[in-house]
Amino acid sequence: MADTIRIKNAVTLKHQANLGEDVADVEFDAGAELQVLQTFETAWLVKDDESRLFNVKKEQAEEA
């Protein structure tokens, strides 16, 4: 399992802080690195520097 991934192209991901709260759009520039928590067949579960969680499709990023 990769420790980090690098975003290939600028992308906007969705983040929901808690159930019932609004979903926020979070933009990442190409080259942004995120910490991998779990790997799935077609995506990674990652967190950013602010400990926000995201699902990133494998075609959107590469192992760093």
N, C-alpha and C positions, 0 to 999 in steps of 0.2 A: 504494500500500500504506500502510495506517495505521501510525504509529509506536507507538501504544499503543492498548489497548482498555480499556474500563471494564466490570466485571461488573455485570449488571442486577440480579440477586437473589442472595442468599447461596447459595453452591454449594460442594460438596466435590469436589475433583479428585484424581486418582490420580497419584502420583509414584514412580518407581523409580530410585534413585540409580545403580545399575549392574546389568547383566544378572546374574541369579542371586540378587539381593538381594530382600528383601521389598518389596512395594508398600505405600506409605504414603498415607493419606488426608490431604489438606491442605485446610483450610477457608478460604474467602475470603468476606468480607462484601460486600454490595452496595456498589458504588462503588469497589472495589479496582481499581487500574490495573496492567496488565501490559504489558511490552514485547513487541511483535510481531517475530518473527524471520522468519516466512514465512506467506503467505496461501494457503489452499486454497479449493476451491469451497464447502465446508460448514463449515470450521473454520480456526482460526489456530494456529500453533505459537508459543508465547509463553514468556517466562521471567519469574520474579518477582525481587524484590530480593536473594534468596539464590542466584540463578542456577539455580534448579530449573526444568526444562522441563515444559510441559503442553500438551496439545491442548485447545482450548476451542471448543466448537460455536458457530456464529455466532448461534444463538438465545439463548445464555447471556450474550452481551456485545454491546457496541456500540463503534464507533470513538470514541476520546476526542479 
